[in-house]
């Protein structure tokens, strides 16, 4: 603990301002993002848009992928025009996109507005990462990035906890996020840019240089392999937001947790539960809570360990966490799975950023730290496909029910909402809603989606071990 306290004193004020800005940005982003999957696919009678899982996968996969690819370019914009100016523009885009997004209810409209929001986020991301990298050194970087990651998760935890209170009116969810991100206009007054090399070249020349640098990266075989391996981890990670909230909503019985809170903390049951079940986003939010509690200790534990070895262990642990989701529909196993996954995430994720930060060019941190988002970009694209087409075919409750209804030769109007369709099918099959859910679970085995996800995590760990064993010839 003394070592941690000594390290804390070495961080300059800009480090803490940047972390606070990150906290509010993540608060605003996750406040809507944690609810986004069920907003897109949920039944219309509870405010959902009733998009297909495939449409959800396109929006969340490709849209989020753009968010993580553009920092390769936006980092150079920040280097040229200044971190503070670009942050101001990012917050303007962020605020306006949150206000505009709930006004659209078509696939094309929502997709376009989410891309617009992604541009704002892409302008923001490399600046804060570069600020953290520039305000830490070899001695403080592990704890520094651990604090940064903890701030991400404080925002990721409190954002949904606030917006879930207004889930009955999704417009308010987006407006709350707009208000939270607007707080960063005030914090921007206290932000002092760390040292950067100013460029007098035109933006066109700068972008040309960026693509040349990308080509240099692509010619670095070992680094490209590393990025592809890490993309597997991010493919698994993003299922927490793309798939898990929908899976819990459709399949997991959270009544025992609802009864527990009704007895011991009724205010939680009243605000974060309904109809005898807890909100699925409340459950998935425990991942962020676990990281808030344990991140500093995990970072201290792995501070002196090699990044690649720590990443390997993290990938394995996270995969084990995902495996627990297969066992049952009981919410206790879901929570246990998330706890195990969180420990793997805490070990691996900050070390990925730290590893790339160590090999980045010192005078172009914003630009080269943008490359840390490339595997995230690839991961989100694959994650969108898995949570879209793969989930639709293997696990989507409504799709499986439509298939069952067709096989039985039953006739149910397609004009009904998803909830109404389910209730009508249960009635025609002479089952209760819970009985029909159990029947679909036992007949179609929707939890098999997690076998796909676990396999990706374990293969990533295997390839990382092979990379470290046979390709890496430097002492990282």
N, C-alpha and C positions, 0 to 999 in steps of 0.2 A: 504493500500500500504506500510506503514511503517513496518507493521508486516512481509510482504513478503520480504522486503529489509533486515530486520534483520535476517530472516531465511536464505537468500542467503549467508550471510557472514559466516554462520556456516559450509558450505560445504567445505571439503578439496579439494586440487587440483586433487586428483585421481577421485573424483566424476565427475568433469568437463571433464577430459580426457576420462573417460569411456563413458560419454554422447556423446562426439564428435565422438568416435569410433562407437557408436551405430548409430549416425546420418549417417555416411558414409556407414555403413553396410546396413542400411535400404534404403539409396539412391540407392545403387547397387541392392539390392534385389527387391524393388518395381519398379525400373526402367524397369525391365523385367517382373515382376510378374503381374503388372497392365495390361500389354499388352498380357499376356500369354494365357488367355482364347480365345481371338479372334485370336491369332496366331495359336492355336491348331485347331480351328473350322472354321476359316475364309476361304473364297474362294481362290482357288489356284492362280487365276489371280492377286491377290493383295498380294501374299506371304504367305497365310495361308496354313496349312497342310490338311485341310478338314477332320479332325477327327470327329467322331460322338460326340454328347454331352455326351453320355455314356462313351466313351473313355476319353474325357476331364475330366469327373467326376472322373474316376479311377485315372488318373494321378494327378490331382490337389487335390483330396480328400485324397487318400491313401498316395501319395508322401508328401503332406504337413502334413498329420497326423504323418508320420514317423519323420518328422522334429521336431514335438512337443512331440513325445513320447521318443525319444532317450535321451533328457536331463536328464531323470531319471538315465541313465547310465553315460552319459558324464559328469554330475556334479561330480560324484565320480572320474572320470579320472582327472578332473581339481584339485580336492582336493589332489590327490596323486602326480601328476607330476608338478603342478603349473599352475596358471592361465595364465601366460605370454607365457609359452611353448605351451600350448594347443591353445591359441589364434593364435599363429604363424601357427600351423598346420591347423587350421580352415581357415585361410586366403589363405593358399596354395591350399586347396581343393576348396574353393570358386572361386578363380581366374581361376584355370584350368577347373572347371566345366562350367563356363560361356563361356570359349573359345571353349570347346568341344560340348556343347549342340546343337548349331545350325547346326552342321555337320550331325546330325541324322534327318531323316524324317519319320521313321517308328514308329508305336506305341511302340514296344518293345524297340527300341533304345532311344527314347525320355523319356520313363518311367524310363529306367535304369539310364540315365544321370541325371534325376531330383532327383532320389533317392540318387545318388552320391552327388549332390549339397546339398540335405537335410542333409546328414551326416556332411558336413562342417558347416551348419547353426546350427545343433544340438550341435556341439562342442562349438560354440560361445555363444549360448543363455544363459545357466545357469550361465556363468562366469560374464557377464555384469549385469544380474539381481542380482547376489550375491554381486557384487561390489557396486551396488546402495544400497542394503540392509545394507551392512557393513559400508557404509559411511554416513548413515543417522541414526537418533535416533527417539524416540517416538514423539519428538516435530517437527522434520523436515521431517518425512517419507512421510506424505501426499503430501506436496509441492515437495519433492524430487522425488517421483514416478510420480507426475504430470509433472515435468520438463522432466523426462525420457520419459514419454509418448508423450510429445510435441516434443522432439527430434526425436522420432520414426516417427512422422507425418511430421516434416520438411523434413526428408529424403524421406518419402513416397510421399510427394508433389513434391519436386524438381526432384526426380528420373524420374518419367514419363514425367515431363515437358521437360526434356532434351532428353530422348530417343524417345519421340513422334516426335521430329524433324527429326528422321531417320527411321520412321516406314515403309517407302517404301523399306527399306533394313534391314530386321530383323537381319541379321548377325551383322550389326553395333550396333544394340540395345544390343545384348549380349556382344559385345566387349567393349562397353562403361561401362557396369556394371562391367566387369573384371577390367577396368582401375580404376574405383572409389573404388572398394574394395581393390585394391592394395595400395591405399593411407594409409590404416590402418597399413601397415608395418612401415611407418614413425611414426605414432602416437604411435605405440607399444613401441618405444624408450622412450617415456615420461610416459608410464604407470607403476605405482608402485603398486605391489600387496598389497591389504589390508591384515590385519592379518588373517591367516588361520592355522588350525591344520594339520600339515603334517602327512601323514600316511606311516608307514614302511611295511605295509602288502602288499602281492602280489596283482596284479590286480584281479586275480581269486577270492581271498578271499574277496576283496573289492566288486566285483560284487555279490558274494554270500550274503554279508551283505546288499547290495542294495535290492536284491530280498526278503530278510528277512524283510527289512523295508517296502517294498511294501506290504508284507503280513500283517504287523502290521497295515498299513494304511487301507487295505481291511477289517480288523477286527474292525476298528473304524467306526461303522455304520453311525454316524452322519456326519463324514467327507466325507465318500463315497457318501452319499446323497447330500451333498453340491457340490461335484465335478460333479455329474450327472446333477444337476440343472443348474450349471454354463455352462455345456456343451451345453445346449439349447441356451443360449445367443450366444455362439461362433458359433453354427450352423447358427444362423440368421446373425451374423456379417460377416461371410465369404462369404455370398452371394454378398457382395459388390465387391468381386474379381472374384468369380466363375460364378455368374449369371448376375449381373447388367450390366457389359460391353457388354455382348452378347445380353442381352435384349434391351439395348439402341441401339446397332448396328442394330438389327433386327426390332424394333418396334417403337422407340421414334423419333418423328419429331423434329430435332434440327435446322431447317432452320431459325426460328425466332432469335435464338442466333447467328447464322452465319451472318444474315443480320445486327444485332446490332453491332457485332464486325467489320463487313465490313465497316460500316458507321463511327463508333467512334474509333475503334482500328484495322485498317486493317492488321497490322502486326500479330495480334493474329489469325484473320481469315485465313490469308495466311499460317501460320505455323501449326495451329491446326484444320484446317478444309479442306474439299475437296468436290467438287461436290455439293456445297450449303448446306452441313451438317457439324456440328462439330464432331471431333473424339470422340467416346464414352468414351475413357479413359480420355480425357480432362474433360468430365462431371463428371465422377466418382471421379476424383482427387479433386473435390471441398470438399469432405469429409475431406481430410487431411488439406486443406486450412482452413476450419472452425475450426478444432482442433488447428491449429497453432495460430489462432486469439484468441480463447476463452479458451484454456485449463487451463492456469494459473488462470484465474478468476473463472472458475468452480471449480478447485482444492481448491482455497482459500475459496470458498463458502461452500464446503463440508468438509473442513479440520477437523472440530471438530465433525462432524456427524458420527454416527456409520456406519461402512462399510456395514453391511447387509441392513440397511435401505436405504442407498444411492444406493446400487446395485438394490434393488427393484424398486426405482423410475427410475433408469436408464433403466431397462428392459422395463418398461411401456412406457417411452418416446421413446425409440428406436423402439418399436413395432408400436407406433402411426406413427412414421416416415415412416416405411415400408408400413403402410396402405395407405398413400397418393399416393403411386406408382400405386394404383389400379384405380385412378380416370380418368386418361386421358393419351393420347400419347404425350401431350404437355410437353416440356422440363422444363418449369417453375415449374410445379408440381414435376418433378423429382428433381430439385434443392431444392425445399421446403422440400421434403421428406428427402433428404440427410442432410439438416440443422437440422431438428428435430432429425433424427437418430443420428447425430453427438453429440448433447447435451446429449442424453441418453448414448452414447458410452463414452463420456468424464466423465460422472458421475460414470459409472459402472466399466469400464475396469481397471483404476488404483486402484480402491478400491478392486478388486478381488486379484490383486497381493499384495496389502498392507495387506489384511486380512490373506492370506496364509503366507506372510512374518512374520507377528506378531506371528504366532503359530509355526514357523519353529525353529529347534534347532539352537542355537546361534553359535555353533562351527562347524556346517556342513551346512552353508547357501547354498552353491552351490548345494549340494545334495538335500536338502529339498526344495529349491526353484524350483528344477526340478519338484516337484509335482504340481506346479502352472500351468505346461503345460499339465497335464493329461486331464483336461476338454477341453483344446484347441484341443488336439489329438482326443478326442471323437467327438468334434464338427466338426472338419474338415472331419472326415469319413462320418458323416451324411450329412454335407454340400455337399460333393462330390456326394453322392447318389441323393440328391435333385436337384443339378445343372446338374446331369447326366441323370439318368433314368427318374426322375420325370419331369424335364424340357423338355427332348426329347419327352415325350408323351404328355405333356400339352401345351408347348409353343414354341418349336423349329420351326422357320419359314420354314426352308427347309423341315423338316419332314411333317409339316402341308400342305405345298404346294404339296409334293409328294402324300399325301393322297388325296388332292383335284383333282390333275391331274388324279389319278387312278379312282376316282369316276366319273369323266367326260369322261373316256375312251379315253383320249388324249395320244398320243405317243410322248415322248421326250427322246432323247438319254441320257443314263446314263454317257456318256463320257464327257459331258459338265461340266464346272466348276459350282459352285453354283450360281454365278452371271449370267452366261450365261443361266443356266437352268431357273432361275427366269424370265429373260428377254424373253426367248422363250415362257414360260407359259403365261406371260402377253400378248404377241402378239397373241397367239392362243385363249385366252379368250377375246380378243378385249378390253383390259384394259391397262392403263398406269401402270408403276411400283408402283406409289403411290396409284392408285386405287386398285390394287391387294393387296397391303399391308393392306389397309383399309378394303377390303372385308374379308381377312383372320382374321383380328382383330375382326370384327363384328361377323363372323361365328364361330370362334373357341375359342374366349375369352382367349387369351394367358396370360393376366394379372392375371388370377386365380392362377398362380404359387405363387403370393405374399400372397394369402389367406393362403396357406400352411405355408409359412415362418412366417407370422404374428401370426398364431396359435401357432407355436413353441415358439415365444417370449412371448406371453401372458401366456402360460402354464408354462414357466420358472418363470415368475414373480409370478404366483399363488403359485407354489410349494416353491419358496423362502420365500414367506409370511408365508406359513404353516410351513416351516422349522424354521423360526425365532419365530413363535408363539408357536409351540408345541414341537419341538425337542431341541432347543438350551436352555441350562440351565446355560450358562456362560455369564458373562457381557463382550462382546467384545468391 
